[in-house]
Amino acid sequence: MKKDVIILTGAGQIGMAIARRMGYGKKIVIGDKKTENAGAIAGIMNGRDSTPSPWKRTSPQGNPS
């Protein structure tokens, strides 16, 4: 089964609106500096035809930024 994916960086209102519009039936990965923000947007969008998944931003090992 093939499923398209949308990667949303920045869990703000504009990003959520774009993801809701373009994410119909697609997997949506939501990223934000604050996991709580990504989780909140995922909670709002959960139960729709998309499947949001919050993730936490990390820095590559040895490169703290």
PDBQT receptor file of N, H, CA, C and O in Angstrom, charges set to zero:
ATOM      1  N   MET A   1       0.835  -1.181   0.000  1.00  0.00    +0.000 N 
ATOM      2  CA  MET A   1       0.000   0.000   0.000  1.00  0.00    +0.000 C 
ATOM      3  C   MET A   1       0.880   1.243   0.000  1.00  0.00    +0.000 C 
ATOM      4  O   MET A   1       1.747   1.390   0.861  1.00  0.00    +0.000 OA
ATOM      5  N   LYS A   2       0.669   2.114  -0.931  1.00  0.00    +0.000 N 
ATOM      6  H   LYS A   2      -0.036   1.995  -1.631  1.00  0.00    +0.000 HD
ATOM      7  CA  LYS A   2       1.432   3.353  -1.031  1.00  0.00    +0.000 C 
ATOM      8  C   LYS A   2       0.628   4.482  -0.394  1.00  0.00    +0.000 C 
ATOM      9  O   LYS A   2      -0.575   4.615  -0.624  1.00  0.00    +0.000 OA
ATOM     10  N   LYS A   3       1.316   5.295   0.414  1.00  0.00    +0.000 N 
ATOM     11  H   LYS A   3       2.293   5.187   0.601  1.00  0.00    +0.000 HD
ATOM     12  CA  LYS A   3       0.657   6.444   1.037  1.00  0.00    +0.000 C 
ATOM     13  C   LYS A   3       1.587   7.642   0.938  1.00  0.00    +0.000 C 
ATOM     14  O   LYS A   3       2.749   7.567   1.337  1.00  0.00    +0.000 OA
ATOM     15  N   ASP A   4       1.079   8.737   0.411  1.00  0.00    +0.000 N 
ATOM     16  H   ASP A   4       0.135   8.798   0.087  1.00  0.00    +0.000 HD
ATOM     17  CA  ASP A   4       1.875   9.958   0.312  1.00  0.00    +0.000 C 
ATOM     18  C   ASP A   4       2.080  10.564   1.690  1.00  0.00    +0.000 C 
ATOM     19  O   ASP A   4       1.274  10.365   2.599  1.00  0.00    +0.000 OA
ATOM     20  N   VAL A   5       3.176  11.308   1.830  1.00  0.00    +0.000 N 
ATOM     21  H   VAL A   5       3.831  11.469   1.092  1.00  0.00    +0.000 HD
ATOM     22  CA  VAL A   5       3.545  11.909   3.112  1.00  0.00    +0.000 C 
ATOM     23  C   VAL A   5       3.753  13.408   2.928  1.00  0.00    +0.000 C 
ATOM     24  O   VAL A   5       4.338  13.848   1.938  1.00  0.00    +0.000 OA
ATOM     25  N   ILE A   6       3.267  14.185   3.889  1.00  0.00    +0.000 N 
ATOM     26  H   ILE A   6       2.791  13.828   4.693  1.00  0.00    +0.000 HD
ATOM     27  CA  ILE A   6       3.537  15.619   3.953  1.00  0.00    +0.000 C 
ATOM     28  C   ILE A   6       4.347  15.856   5.213  1.00  0.00    +0.000 C 
ATOM     29  O   ILE A   6       3.987  15.368   6.284  1.00  0.00    +0.000 OA
ATOM     30  N   ILE A   7       5.446  16.606   5.097  1.00  0.00    +0.000 N 
ATOM     31  H   ILE A   7       5.738  17.003   4.227  1.00  0.00    +0.000 HD
ATOM     32  CA  ILE A   7       6.253  16.964   6.265  1.00  0.00    +0.000 C 
ATOM     33  C   ILE A   7       5.998  18.435   6.558  1.00  0.00    +0.000 C 
ATOM     34  O   ILE A   7       6.302  19.307   5.744  1.00  0.00    +0.000 OA
ATOM     35  N   LEU A   8       5.438  18.694   7.730  1.00  0.00    +0.000 N 
ATOM     36  H   LEU A   8       5.191  17.985   8.391  1.00  0.00    +0.000 HD
ATOM     37  CA  LEU A   8       5.111  20.048   8.160  1.00  0.00    +0.000 C 
ATOM     38  C   LEU A   8       6.126  20.479   9.203  1.00  0.00    +0.000 C 
ATOM     39  O   LEU A   8       6.200  19.893  10.283  1.00  0.00    +0.000 OA
ATOM     40  N   THR A   9       6.908  21.500   8.886  1.00  0.00    +0.000 N 
ATOM     41  H   THR A   9       6.849  21.977   8.009  1.00  0.00    +0.000 HD
ATOM     42  CA  THR A   9       7.881  22.014   9.850  1.00  0.00    +0.000 C 
ATOM     43  C   THR A   9       7.372  23.339  10.377  1.00  0.00    +0.000 C 
ATOM     44  O   THR A   9       7.222  24.304   9.628  1.00  0.00    +0.000 OA
ATOM     45  N   GLY A  10       7.113  23.377  11.653  1.00  0.00    +0.000 N 
ATOM     46  H   GLY A  10       7.235  22.594  12.262  1.00  0.00    +0.000 HD
ATOM     47  CA  GLY A  10       6.534  24.555  12.281  1.00  0.00    +0.000 C 
ATOM     48  C   GLY A  10       5.050  24.341  12.489  1.00  0.00    +0.000 C 
ATOM     49  O   GLY A  10       4.266  24.414  11.544  1.00  0.00    +0.000 OA
ATOM     50  N   ALA A  11       4.669  24.079  13.719  1.00  0.00    +0.000 N 
ATOM     51  H   ALA A  11       5.306  24.020  14.487  1.00  0.00    +0.000 HD
ATOM     52  CA  ALA A  11       3.282  23.727  14.025  1.00  0.00    +0.000 C 
ATOM     53  C   ALA A  11       2.480  24.967  14.390  1.00  0.00    +0.000 C 
ATOM     54  O   ALA A  11       1.947  25.070  15.495  1.00  0.00    +0.000 OA
ATOM     55  N   GLY A  12       2.399  25.898  13.461  1.00  0.00    +0.000 N 
ATOM     56  H   GLY A  12       2.833  25.814  12.564  1.00  0.00    +0.000 HD
ATOM     57  CA  GLY A  12       1.615  27.106  13.684  1.00  0.00    +0.000 C 
ATOM     58  C   GLY A  12       0.294  27.039  12.940  1.00  0.00    +0.000 C 
ATOM     59  O   GLY A  12      -0.030  26.026  12.320  1.00  0.00    +0.000 OA
ATOM     60  N   GLN A  13      -0.451  28.104  13.004  1.00  0.00    +0.000 N 
ATOM     61  H   GLN A  13      -0.188  28.927  13.508  1.00  0.00    +0.000 HD
ATOM     62  CA  GLN A  13      -1.780  28.139  12.394  1.00  0.00    +0.000 C 
ATOM     63  C   GLN A  13      -1.734  28.061  10.870  1.00  0.00    +0.000 C 
ATOM     64  O   GLN A  13      -2.561  27.384  10.260  1.00  0.00    +0.000 OA
ATOM     65  N   ILE A  14      -0.772  28.749  10.251  1.00  0.00    +0.000 N 
ATOM     66  H   ILE A  14      -0.100  29.299  10.747  1.00  0.00    +0.000 HD
ATOM     67  CA  ILE A  14      -0.680  28.720   8.789  1.00  0.00    +0.000 C 
ATOM     68  C   ILE A  14      -0.289  27.328   8.313  1.00  0.00    +0.000 C 
ATOM     69  O   ILE A  14      -0.874  26.801   7.367  1.00  0.00    +0.000 OA
ATOM     70  N   GLY A  15       0.707  26.732   8.975  1.00  0.00    +0.000 N 
ATOM     71  H   GLY A  15       1.183  27.160   9.744  1.00  0.00    +0.000 HD
ATOM     72  CA  GLY A  15       1.121  25.377   8.615  1.00  0.00    +0.000 C 
ATOM     73  C   GLY A  15      -0.008  24.376   8.772  1.00  0.00    +0.000 C 
ATOM     74  O   GLY A  15      -0.179  23.488   7.937  1.00  0.00    +0.000 OA
ATOM     75  N   MET A  16      -0.785  24.520   9.851  1.00  0.00    +0.000 N 
ATOM     76  H   MET A  16      -0.646  25.241  10.530  1.00  0.00    +0.000 HD
ATOM     77  CA  MET A  16      -1.907  23.614  10.075  1.00  0.00    +0.000 C 
ATOM     78  C   MET A  16      -2.949  23.773   8.969  1.00  0.00    +0.000 C 
ATOM     79  O   MET A  16      -3.491  22.781   8.482  1.00  0.00    +0.000 OA
ATOM     80  N   ALA A  17      -3.228  25.004   8.573  1.00  0.00    +0.000 N 
ATOM     81  H   ALA A  17      -2.787  25.809   8.969  1.00  0.00    +0.000 HD
ATOM     82  CA  ALA A  17      -4.212  25.236   7.515  1.00  0.00    +0.000 C 
ATOM     83  C   ALA A  17      -3.763  24.604   6.197  1.00  0.00    +0.000 C 
ATOM     84  O   ALA A  17      -4.566  24.000   5.485  1.00  0.00    +0.000 OA
ATOM     85  N   ILE A  18      -2.486  24.747   5.882  1.00  0.00    +0.000 N 
ATOM     86  H   ILE A  18      -1.834  25.238   6.461  1.00  0.00    +0.000 HD
ATOM     87  CA  ILE A  18      -1.958  24.145   4.653  1.00  0.00    +0.000 C 
ATOM     88  C   ILE A  18      -2.038  22.629   4.731  1.00  0.00    +0.000 C 
ATOM     89  O   ILE A  18      -2.461  21.974   3.778  1.00  0.00    +0.000 OA
ATOM     90  N   ALA A  19      -1.631  22.070   5.867  1.00  0.00    +0.000 N 
ATOM     91  H   ALA A  19      -1.287  22.601   6.641  1.00  0.00    +0.000 HD
ATOM     92  CA  ALA A  19      -1.663  20.613   6.029  1.00  0.00    +0.000 C 
ATOM     93  C   ALA A  19      -3.085  20.073   5.946  1.00  0.00    +0.000 C 
ATOM     94  O   ALA A  19      -3.310  19.014   5.360  1.00  0.00    +0.000 OA
ATOM     95  N   ARG A  20      -4.038  20.783   6.520  1.00  0.00    +0.000 N 
ATOM     96  H   ARG A  20      -3.855  21.643   6.996  1.00  0.00    +0.000 HD
ATOM     97  CA  ARG A  20      -5.432  20.338   6.469  1.00  0.00    +0.000 C 
ATOM     98  C   ARG A  20      -5.947  20.360   5.037  1.00  0.00    +0.000 C 
ATOM     99  O   ARG A  20      -6.704  19.482   4.624  1.00  0.00    +0.000 OA
ATOM    100  N   ARG A  21      -5.532  21.364   4.292  1.00  0.00    +0.000 N 
ATOM    101  H   ARG A  21      -4.917  22.077   4.628  1.00  0.00    +0.000 HD
ATOM    102  CA  ARG A  21      -6.006  21.513   2.913  1.00  0.00    +0.000 C 
ATOM    103  C   ARG A  21      -5.360  20.485   1.983  1.00  0.00    +0.000 C 
ATOM    104  O   ARG A  21      -6.036  19.877   1.153  1.00  0.00    +0.000 OA
ATOM    105  N   MET A  22      -4.047  20.296   2.129  1.00  0.00    +0.000 N 
ATOM    106  H   MET A  22      -3.497  20.789   2.803  1.00  0.00    +0.000 HD
ATOM    107  CA  MET A  22      -3.312  19.430   1.203  1.00  0.00    +0.000 C 
ATOM    108  C   MET A  22      -3.124  18.008   1.721  1.00  0.00    +0.000 C 
ATOM    109  O   MET A  22      -2.705  17.131   0.965  1.00  0.00    +0.000 OA
ATOM    110  N   GLY A  23      -3.425  17.766   2.989  1.00  0.00    +0.000 N 
ATOM    111  H   GLY A  23      -3.766  18.478   3.603  1.00  0.00    +0.000 HD
ATOM    112  CA  GLY A  23      -3.113  16.485   3.595  1.00  0.00    +0.000 C 
ATOM    113  C   GLY A  23      -4.213  15.451   3.575  1.00  0.00    +0.000 C 
ATOM    114  O   GLY A  23      -4.094  14.419   4.236  1.00  0.00    +0.000 OA
ATOM    115  N   TYR A  24      -5.273  15.693   2.843  1.00  0.00    +0.000 N 
ATOM    116  H   TYR A  24      -5.369  16.532   2.307  1.00  0.00    +0.000 HD
ATOM    117  CA  TYR A  24      -6.395  14.763   2.817  1.00  0.00    +0.000 C 
ATOM    118  C   TYR A  24      -5.930  13.366   2.406  1.00  0.00    +0.000 C 
ATOM    119  O   TYR A  24      -5.407  13.181   1.307  1.00  0.00    +0.000 OA
ATOM    120  N   GLY A  25      -6.123  12.387   3.288  1.00  0.00    +0.000 N 
ATOM    121  H   GLY A  25      -6.548  12.538   4.181  1.00  0.00    +0.000 HD
ATOM    122  CA  GLY A  25      -5.764  11.006   2.997  1.00  0.00    +0.000 C 
ATOM    123  C   GLY A  25      -4.279  10.710   3.012  1.00  0.00    +0.000 C 
ATOM    124  O   GLY A  25      -3.860   9.633   2.588  1.00  0.00    +0.000 OA
ATOM    125  N   LYS A  26      -3.473  11.647   3.492  1.00  0.00    +0.000 N 
ATOM    126  H   LYS A  26      -3.813  12.522   3.836  1.00  0.00    +0.000 HD
ATOM    127  CA  LYS A  26      -2.024  11.467   3.497  1.00  0.00    +0.000 C 
ATOM    128  C   LYS A  26      -1.500  11.383   4.918  1.00  0.00    +0.000 C 
ATOM    129  O   LYS A  26      -2.160  11.823   5.859  1.00  0.00    +0.000 OA
ATOM    130  N   LYS A  27      -0.329  10.826   5.069  1.00  0.00    +0.000 N 
ATOM    131  H   LYS A  27       0.207  10.468   4.305  1.00  0.00    +0.000 HD
ATOM    132  CA  LYS A  27       0.379  10.810   6.346  1.00  0.00    +0.000 C 
ATOM    133  C   LYS A  27       1.010  12.177   6.523  1.00  0.00    +0.000 C 
ATOM    134  O   LYS A  27       1.695  12.667   5.625  1.00  0.00    +0.000 OA
ATOM    135  N   ILE A  28       0.784  12.806   7.690  1.00  0.00    +0.000 N 
ATOM    136  H   ILE A  28       0.227  12.407   8.420  1.00  0.00    +0.000 HD
ATOM    137  CA  ILE A  28       1.350  14.121   7.967  1.00  0.00    +0.000 C 
ATOM    138  C   ILE A  28       2.302  14.001   9.142  1.00  0.00    +0.000 C 
ATOM    139  O   ILE A  28       1.909  13.582  10.231  1.00  0.00    +0.000 OA
ATOM    140  N   VAL A  29       3.559  14.372   8.917  1.00  0.00    +0.000 N 
ATOM    141  H   VAL A  29       3.878  14.712   8.033  1.00  0.00    +0.000 HD
ATOM    142  CA  VAL A  29       4.558  14.393   9.983  1.00  0.00    +0.000 C 
ATOM    143  C   VAL A  29       4.708  15.846  10.408  1.00  0.00    +0.000 C 
ATOM    144  O   VAL A  29       5.053  16.704   9.595  1.00  0.00    +0.000 OA
ATOM    145  N   ILE A  30       4.445  16.123  11.691  1.00  0.00    +0.000 N 
ATOM    146  H   ILE A  30       4.165  15.426  12.351  1.00  0.00    +0.000 HD
ATOM    147  CA  ILE A  30       4.455  17.487  12.202  1.00  0.00    +0.000 C 
ATOM    148  C   ILE A  30       5.689  17.695  13.062  1.00  0.00    +0.000 C 
ATOM    149  O   ILE A  30       5.906  16.962  14.027  1.00  0.00    +0.000 OA
ATOM    150  N   GLY A  31       6.496  18.687  12.721  1.00  0.00    +0.000 N 
ATOM    151  H   GLY A  31       6.320  19.283  11.937  1.00  0.00    +0.000 HD
ATOM    152  CA  GLY A  31       7.696  18.981  13.499  1.00  0.00    +0.000 C 
ATOM    153  C   GLY A  31       7.684  20.411  14.007  1.00  0.00    +0.000 C 
ATOM    154  O   GLY A  31       7.236  21.322  13.312  1.00  0.00    +0.000 OA
ATOM    155  N   ASP A  32       8.171  20.598  15.202  1.00  0.00    +0.000 N 
ATOM    156  H   ASP A  32       8.535  19.858  15.766  1.00  0.00    +0.000 HD
ATOM    157  CA  ASP A  32       8.270  21.925  15.794  1.00  0.00    +0.000 C 
ATOM    158  C   ASP A  32       9.370  21.887  16.834  1.00  0.00    +0.000 C 
ATOM    159  O   ASP A  32       9.721  20.814  17.325  1.00  0.00    +0.000 OA
ATOM    160  N   LYS A  33       9.925  23.054  17.182  1.00  0.00    +0.000 N 
ATOM    161  H   LYS A  33       9.639  23.926  16.783  1.00  0.00    +0.000 HD
ATOM    162  CA  LYS A  33      10.944  23.108  18.229  1.00  0.00    +0.000 C 
ATOM    163  C   LYS A  33      10.390  22.606  19.555  1.00  0.00    +0.000 C 
ATOM    164  O   LYS A  33      11.115  22.018  20.357  1.00  0.00    +0.000 OA
ATOM    165  N   LYS A  34       9.119  22.838  19.778  1.00  0.00    +0.000 N 
ATOM    166  H   LYS A  34       8.529  23.315  19.126  1.00  0.00    +0.000 HD
ATOM    167  CA  LYS A  34       8.467  22.396  21.012  1.00  0.00    +0.000 C 
ATOM    168  C   LYS A  34       7.531  21.236  20.698  1.00  0.00    +0.000 C 
ATOM    169  O   LYS A  34       6.581  21.378  19.928  1.00  0.00    +0.000 OA
ATOM    170  N   THR A  35       7.813  20.089  21.302  1.00  0.00    +0.000 N 
ATOM    171  H   THR A  35       8.585  19.973  21.927  1.00  0.00    +0.000 HD
ATOM    172  CA  THR A  35       7.001  18.901  21.071  1.00  0.00    +0.000 C 
ATOM    173  C   THR A  35       5.541  19.149  21.431  1.00  0.00    +0.000 C 
ATOM    174  O   THR A  35       4.642  18.577  20.815  1.00  0.00    +0.000 OA
ATOM    175  N   GLU A  36       5.298  20.014  22.442  1.00  0.00    +0.000 N 
ATOM    176  H   GLU A  36       6.028  20.479  22.943  1.00  0.00    +0.000 HD
ATOM    177  CA  GLU A  36       3.924  20.302  22.860  1.00  0.00    +0.000 C 
ATOM    178  C   GLU A  36       3.128  20.939  21.715  1.00  0.00    +0.000 C 
ATOM    179  O   GLU A  36       1.955  20.620  21.519  1.00  0.00    +0.000 OA
ATOM    180  N   ASN A  37       3.766  21.835  20.963  1.00  0.00    +0.000 N 
ATOM    181  H   ASN A  37       4.719  22.094  21.121  1.00  0.00    +0.000 HD
ATOM    182  CA  ASN A  37       3.081  22.479  19.837  1.00  0.00    +0.000 C 
ATOM    183  C   ASN A  37       2.707  21.455  18.767  1.00  0.00    +0.000 C 
ATOM    184  O   ASN A  37       1.585  21.454  18.260  1.00  0.00    +0.000 OA
ATOM    185  N   ALA A  38       3.655  20.591  18.432  1.00  0.00    +0.000 N 
ATOM    186  H   ALA A  38       4.566  20.592  18.843  1.00  0.00    +0.000 HD
ATOM    187  CA  ALA A  38       3.387  19.561  17.430  1.00  0.00    +0.000 C 
ATOM    188  C   ALA A  38       2.287  18.628  17.913  1.00  0.00    +0.000 C 
ATOM    189  O   ALA A  38       1.411  18.240  17.140  1.00  0.00    +0.000 OA
ATOM    190  N   GLY A  39       2.333  18.270  19.194  1.00  0.00    +0.000 N 
ATOM    191  H   GLY A  39       3.045  18.585  19.822  1.00  0.00    +0.000 HD
ATOM    192  CA  GLY A  39       1.305  17.393  19.758  1.00  0.00    +0.000 C 
ATOM    193  C   GLY A  39      -0.067  18.040  19.754  1.00  0.00    +0.000 C 
ATOM    194  O   GLY A  39      -1.071  17.369  19.516  1.00  0.00    +0.000 OA
ATOM    195  N   ALA A  40      -0.119  19.347  20.018  1.00  0.00    +0.000 N 
ATOM    196  H   ALA A  40       0.697  19.893  20.211  1.00  0.00    +0.000 HD
ATOM    197  CA  ALA A  40      -1.399  20.059  20.023  1.00  0.00    +0.000 C 
ATOM    198  C   ALA A  40      -2.022  20.073  18.627  1.00  0.00    +0.000 C 
ATOM    199  O   ALA A  40      -3.219  19.831  18.473  1.00  0.00    +0.000 OA
ATOM    200  N   ILE A  41      -1.211  20.353  17.624  1.00  0.00    +0.000 N 
ATOM    201  H   ILE A  41      -0.239  20.550  17.750  1.00  0.00    +0.000 HD
ATOM    202  CA  ILE A  41      -1.717  20.360  16.253  1.00  0.00    +0.000 C 
ATOM    203  C   ILE A  41      -2.134  18.952  15.842  1.00  0.00    +0.000 C 
ATOM    204  O   ILE A  41      -3.159  18.775  15.183  1.00  0.00    +0.000 OA
ATOM    205  N   ALA A  42      -1.346  17.949  16.229  1.00  0.00    +0.000 N 
ATOM    206  H   ALA A  42      -0.514  18.093  16.765  1.00  0.00    +0.000 HD
ATOM    207  CA  ALA A  42      -1.710  16.562  15.923  1.00  0.00    +0.000 C 
ATOM    208  C   ALA A  42      -3.041  16.213  16.571  1.00  0.00    +0.000 C 
ATOM    209  O   ALA A  42      -3.865  15.525  15.968  1.00  0.00    +0.000 OA
ATOM    210  N   GLY A  43      -3.257  16.688  17.804  1.00  0.00    +0.000 N 
ATOM    211  H   GLY A  43      -2.588  17.247  18.294  1.00  0.00    +0.000 HD
ATOM    212  CA  GLY A  43      -4.517  16.424  18.491  1.00  0.00    +0.000 C 
ATOM    213  C   GLY A  43      -5.699  17.061  17.788  1.00  0.00    +0.000 C 
ATOM    214  O   GLY A  43      -6.773  16.465  17.703  1.00  0.00    +0.000 OA
ATOM    215  N   ILE A  44      -5.505  18.275  17.283  1.00  0.00    +0.000 N 
ATOM    216  H   ILE A  44      -4.633  18.759  17.352  1.00  0.00    +0.000 HD
ATOM    217  CA  ILE A  44      -6.574  18.968  16.560  1.00  0.00    +0.000 C 
ATOM    218  C   ILE A  44      -6.898  18.235  15.261  1.00  0.00    +0.000 C 
ATOM    219  O   ILE A  44      -8.065  18.099  14.893  1.00  0.00    +0.000 OA
ATOM    220  N   MET A  45      -5.863  17.767  14.573  1.00  0.00    +0.000 N 
ATOM    221  H   MET A  45      -4.915  17.877  14.872  1.00  0.00    +0.000 HD
ATOM    222  CA  MET A  45      -6.064  17.135  13.270  1.00  0.00    +0.000 C 
ATOM    223  C   MET A  45      -6.406  15.656  13.362  1.00  0.00    +0.000 C 
ATOM    224  O   MET A  45      -6.871  15.077  12.380  1.00  0.00    +0.000 OA
ATOM    225  N   ASN A  46      -6.191  15.039  14.495  1.00  0.00    +0.000 N 
ATOM    226  H   ASN A  46      -5.814  15.510  15.293  1.00  0.00    +0.000 HD
ATOM    227  CA  ASN A  46      -6.447  13.607  14.636  1.00  0.00    +0.000 C 
ATOM    228  C   ASN A  46      -7.924  13.314  14.406  1.00  0.00    +0.000 C 
ATOM    229  O   ASN A  46      -8.788  14.109  14.775  1.00  0.00    +0.000 OA
ATOM    230  N   GLY A  47      -8.203  12.181  13.800  1.00  0.00    +0.000 N 
ATOM    231  H   GLY A  47      -7.501  11.535  13.500  1.00  0.00    +0.000 HD
ATOM    232  CA  GLY A  47      -9.572  11.810  13.528  1.00  0.00    +0.000 C 
ATOM    233  C   GLY A  47     -10.040  12.243  12.148  1.00  0.00    +0.000 C 
ATOM    234  O   GLY A  47     -11.147  11.898  11.734  1.00  0.00    +0.000 OA
ATOM    235  N   ARG A  48      -9.233  12.978  11.448  1.00  0.00    +0.000 N 
ATOM    236  H   ARG A  48      -8.334  13.259  11.784  1.00  0.00    +0.000 HD
ATOM    237  CA  ARG A  48      -9.559  13.341  10.073  1.00  0.00    +0.000 C 
ATOM    238  C   ARG A  48      -9.017  12.228   9.170  1.00  0.00    +0.000 C 
ATOM    239  O   ARG A  48      -8.585  11.181   9.654  1.00  0.00    +0.000 OA
ATOM    240  N   ASP A  49      -9.045  12.459   7.888  1.00  0.00    +0.000 N 
ATOM    241  H   ASP A  49      -9.396  13.308   7.495  1.00  0.00    +0.000 HD
ATOM    242  CA  ASP A  49      -8.566  11.444   6.952  1.00  0.00    +0.000 C 
ATOM    243  C   ASP A  49      -7.053  11.377   6.886  1.00  0.00    +0.000 C 
ATOM    244  O   ASP A  49      -6.500  10.526   6.190  1.00  0.00    +0.000 OA
ATOM    245  N   SER A  50      -6.380  12.259   7.599  1.00  0.00    +0.000 N 
ATOM    246  H   SER A  50      -6.830  12.950   8.165  1.00  0.00    +0.000 HD
ATOM    247  CA  SER A  50      -4.920  12.228   7.642  1.00  0.00    +0.000 C 
ATOM    248  C   SER A  50      -4.469  11.643   8.974  1.00  0.00    +0.000 C 
ATOM    249  O   SER A  50      -5.259  11.531   9.912  1.00  0.00    +0.000 OA
ATOM    250  N   THR A  51      -3.195  11.273   9.049  1.00  0.00    +0.000 N 
ATOM    251  H   THR A  51      -2.554  11.364   8.288  1.00  0.00    +0.000 HD
ATOM    252  CA  THR A  51      -2.643  10.682  10.263  1.00  0.00    +0.000 C 
ATOM    253  C   THR A  51      -1.460  11.516  10.722  1.00  0.00    +0.000 C 
ATOM    254  O   THR A  51      -0.347  11.291  10.244  1.00  0.00    +0.000 OA
ATOM    255  N   PRO A  52      -1.651  12.478  11.635  1.00  0.00    +0.000 N 
ATOM    256  CA  PRO A  52      -0.542  13.298  12.093  1.00  0.00    +0.000 C 
ATOM    257  C   PRO A  52       0.377  12.558  13.055  1.00  0.00    +0.000 C 
ATOM    258  O   PRO A  52      -0.075  11.728  13.843  1.00  0.00    +0.000 OA
ATOM    259  N   SER A  53       1.670  12.864  12.987  1.00  0.00    +0.000 N 
ATOM    260  H   SER A  53       2.037  13.539  12.347  1.00  0.00    +0.000 HD
ATOM    261  CA  SER A  53       2.661  12.252  13.872  1.00  0.00    +0.000 C 
ATOM    262  C   SER A  53       3.632  13.325  14.349  1.00  0.00    +0.000 C 
ATOM    263  O   SER A  53       4.471  13.766  13.564  1.00  0.00    +0.000 OA
ATOM    264  N   PRO A  54       3.553  13.764  15.613  1.00  0.00    +0.000 N 
ATOM    265  CA  PRO A  54       4.498  14.769  16.087  1.00  0.00    +0.000 C 
ATOM    266  C   PRO A  54       5.890  14.180  16.278  1.00  0.00    +0.000 C 
ATOM    267  O   PRO A  54       6.017  13.001  16.608  1.00  0.00    +0.000 OA
ATOM    268  N   TRP A  55       6.933  14.978  16.077  1.00  0.00    +0.000 N 
ATOM    269  H   TRP A  55       6.829  15.936  15.809  1.00  0.00    +0.000 HD
ATOM    270  CA  TRP A  55       8.307  14.544  16.336  1.00  0.00    +0.000 C 
ATOM    271  C   TRP A  55       9.076  15.705  16.915  1.00  0.00    +0.000 C 
ATOM    272  O   TRP A  55       8.727  16.868  16.713  1.00  0.00    +0.000 OA
ATOM    273  N   LYS A  56      10.127  15.373  17.637  1.00  0.00    +0.000 N 
ATOM    274  H   LYS A  56      10.411  14.429  17.801  1.00  0.00    +0.000 HD
ATOM    275  CA  LYS A  56      10.961  16.386  18.275  1.00  0.00    +0.000 C 
ATOM    276  C   LYS A  56      12.201  16.631  17.433  1.00  0.00    +0.000 C 
ATOM    277  O   LYS A  56      12.840  15.688  16.967  1.00  0.00    +0.000 OA
ATOM    278  N   ARG A  57      12.538  17.904  17.240  1.00  0.00    +0.000 N 
ATOM    279  H   ARG A  57      12.018  18.670  17.619  1.00  0.00    +0.000 HD
ATOM    280  CA  ARG A  57      13.734  18.260  16.479  1.00  0.00    +0.000 C 
ATOM    281  C   ARG A  57      14.966  17.893  17.286  1.00  0.00    +0.000 C 
ATOM    282  O   ARG A  57      15.025  18.147  18.489  1.00  0.00    +0.000 OA
ATOM    283  N   THR A  58      15.935  17.305  16.637  1.00  0.00    +0.000 N 
ATOM    284  H   THR A  58      15.887  17.099  15.660  1.00  0.00    +0.000 HD
ATOM    285  CA  THR A  58      17.195  16.963  17.292  1.00  0.00    +0.000 C 
ATOM    286  C   THR A  58      18.349  17.484  16.452  1.00  0.00    +0.000 C 
ATOM    287  O   THR A  58      18.203  17.720  15.253  1.00  0.00    +0.000 OA
ATOM    288  N   SER A  59      19.476  17.659  17.082  1.00  0.00    +0.000 N 
ATOM    289  H   SER A  59      19.595  17.468  18.057  1.00  0.00    +0.000 HD
ATOM    290  CA  SER A  59      20.681  18.083  16.377  1.00  0.00    +0.000 C 
ATOM    291  C   SER A  59      21.532  16.862  16.074  1.00  0.00    +0.000 C 
ATOM    292  O   SER A  59      21.538  15.901  16.843  1.00  0.00    +0.000 OA
ATOM    293  N   PRO A  60      22.251  16.893  14.959  1.00  0.00    +0.000 N 
ATOM    294  CA  PRO A  60      23.172  15.792  14.691  1.00  0.00    +0.000 C 
ATOM    295  C   PRO A  60      24.197  15.679  15.822  1.00  0.00    +0.000 C 
ATOM    296  O   PRO A  60      24.600  16.682  16.411  1.00  0.00    +0.000 OA
ATOM    297  N   GLN A  61      24.602  14.477  16.108  1.00  0.00    +0.000 N 
ATOM    298  H   GLN A  61      24.275  13.662  15.629  1.00  0.00    +0.000 HD
ATOM    299  CA  GLN A  61      25.560  14.245  17.190  1.00  0.00    +0.000 C 
ATOM    300  C   GLN A  61      26.824  15.065  16.948  1.00  0.00    +0.000 C 
ATOM    301  O   GLN A  61      27.390  15.045  15.856  1.00  0.00    +0.000 OA
ATOM    302  N   GLY A  62      27.257  15.786  17.984  1.00  0.00    +0.000 N 
ATOM    303  H   GLY A  62      26.797  15.802  18.871  1.00  0.00    +0.000 HD
ATOM    304  CA  GLY A  62      28.467  16.587  17.884  1.00  0.00    +0.000 C 
ATOM    305  C   GLY A  62      28.252  17.954  17.259  1.00  0.00    +0.000 C 
ATOM    306  O   GLY A  62      29.203  18.720  17.104  1.00  0.00    +0.000 OA
ATOM    307  N   ASN A  63      27.013  18.271  16.898  1.00  0.00    +0.000 N 
ATOM    308  H   ASN A  63      26.240  17.648  17.025  1.00  0.00    +0.000 HD
ATOM    309  CA  ASN A  63      26.720  19.557  16.283  1.00  0.00    +0.000 C 
ATOM    310  C   ASN A  63      25.515  20.194  16.973  1.00  0.00    +0.000 C 
ATOM    311  O   ASN A  63      24.442  20.292  16.376  1.00  0.00    +0.000 OA
ATOM    312  N   PRO A  64      25.682  20.630  18.228  1.00  0.00    +0.000 N 
ATOM    313  CA  PRO A  64      24.535  21.232  18.917  1.00  0.00    +0.000 C 
ATOM    314  C   PRO A  64      24.202  22.597  18.326  1.00  0.00    +0.000 C 
ATOM    315  O   PRO A  64      25.046  23.492  18.293  1.00  0.00    +0.000 OA
ATOM    316  N   SER A  65      22.973  22.748  17.863  1.00  0.00    +0.000 N 
ATOM    317  H   SER A  65      22.287  22.021  17.890  1.00  0.00    +0.000 HD
ATOM    318  CA  SER A  65      22.565  24.030  17.281  1.00  0.00    +0.000 C 
ATOM    319  C   SER A  65      21.195  24.416  17.755  1.00  0.00    +0.000 C 
ATOM    320  O   SER A  65      20.681  25.466  17.371  1.00  0.00    +0.000 OA
TER     321      SER A  65
